[in-house]
Amino acid sequence: MLVADACTVDFSPEKLNVALKLKSPLQAYVTMTGVPRYNEFESLLYLDNLDVDLKATNLIYRITAPLLNKFLESGFKDKLPIAVDKMVSLQLEEKLPLSMQLNGMHLKADIKQMQVTELLFQNGGVTAIVKLDDFLIEGIMY
């Protein structure tokens, strides 16, 4: 398993750039670039033209860097495409029900079903348009 201690992600409509600083099992910098493409009918995120580049700090790893690059690239490609709805649902399950304070009102939201209908890749970030089904929002005024 690769362990990173730093990660930066930069989105634009034309390209996704991910930079990782690996700390184990090897110390290295990994950059990944690809063109993000979301298929809303399948709820799958593709990264077309994926390119992975490894820059190792250790001499032994620098010598074997081309082989490691191929290994990393195939490992990342095996994880694609990403099932966005499934990933978001797993994240939501950990955080539900959502609670928040808003202008003296306590709101609680419980969402049973959601679907990401659109992902917009913009300079500096991603905007998701989400359709919610079977949800309940409760509010208590203070």
QUIGI-V348524 format. One line per field, one symbol per residue. ss: DSSP state (2 for helix, 1 for strand, 0 for the rest). phi: phi as a letter, one per 30 degrees, with the letter a starting at -180 (. if undefined). psi: psi as a letter, one per 30 degrees, with the letter a starting at -180 (. if undefined). A space follows every 50 residues. Layout:
BEGIN
ss=???
phi=???
psi=???
END
This chain:
BEGIN
ss=00111111111000011111111100011111111111100001111111 11111100222220222222222222220001122222222222200111 110011111111111111111100111111111111111110
phi=.dbccaabbbcbdcaccbbccdcadbcacccbbacdbccddchbccbdhd bcbcbdcdeddddceeddeddddddddddcdcddedddddddedcdddba cbhicccbbbccbbbdcacccbeilbcccbccbhbbbcbbdc
psi=kkkkgkkkkkklffkkkkkkjkflfljlkkkkkljkkkjfefhkkkjlhk kkkkjkfkeeeeegeeeeeeeeeeeeeffllkjeeeeeeeeeefflkkkl kjhgkkkkkjkeklkjfkkjjlkfakkkkkkklilkkkkkk.
END
